[in-house]
Amino acid sequence: MELAQPPQIKATRTTRVGFVVSNRMDKTVVIAVDRFVKHPLYRKIIRKTSKFMAHDETNQCKIGDKVRIEETRPLSKRKRWNVLEVIAAAR
């Protein structure tokens, strides 16, 4: 008798929205993503910024663009994100 296989559940990839802060590399951009956390003692809302290196195949991103990035397999030492779309172009 053969055991039934459990249904395969595909994990959704993490997406984040941030702003391009550097595009000096070839096919790579640096994205700054802000998040807001409450200080544990003083209860003040603090903005924390994380920087992610993302793959930009067509070199279309400019500094100041608002973009959506998606988690992917490791592409290099520090690059684990891929640019999905440019939400708003810089002025």
Residue pairs with C-beta under 8 A, 6 or more apart in sequence:
13 70
13 71
13 72
14 70
14 71
15 68
15 69
15 70
15 71
15 84
16 31
16 33
16 52
16 68
16 69
16 81
17 33
17 66
17 67
17 68
17 69
17 87
18 31
18 32
18 33
18 34
18 52
18 66
18 67
18 69
19 31
19 32
19 64
19 65
19 66
19 67
20 29
20 30
20 31
20 61
20 62
20 63
20 64
20 65
20 67
20 90
21 30
21 31
21 32
21 51
21 63
22 29
22 30
22 63
23 29
23 30
23 56
23 59
23 61
23 62
23 63
26 59
27 55
27 56
27 57
27 59
28 53
28 54
28 55
28 56
28 76
28 79
29 53
29 54
29 56
29 61
29 67
29 83
30 51
30 52
30 53
30 54
31 51
31 52
31 53
31 54
31 67
31 69
31 81
31 83
32 49
32 50
32 51
33 49
33 50
33 51
33 52
34 47
34 48
34 49
35 47
35 48
35 49
35 50
36 45
36 46
36 47
36 48
37 45
37 46
37 48
38 44
38 45
38 46
39 45
39 46
52 69
52 80
52 81
53 76
53 78
53 79
53 80
53 81
54 67
54 69
54 79
54 81
54 82
54 83
55 72
55 75
55 79
55 81
55 82
55 83
56 83
57 83
60 86
61 67
61 83
61 86
62 89
62 90
63 90
64 90
64 91
65 86
65 87
65 88
65 89
65 90
66 86
66 87
66 88
67 83
67 84
67 85
67 86
67 87
68 83
68 84
68 85
68 87
69 81
69 82
69 83
69 84
70 81
70 82
70 84
71 80
71 81
71 82
72 80
72 81
72 82
73 80
74 80
75 82
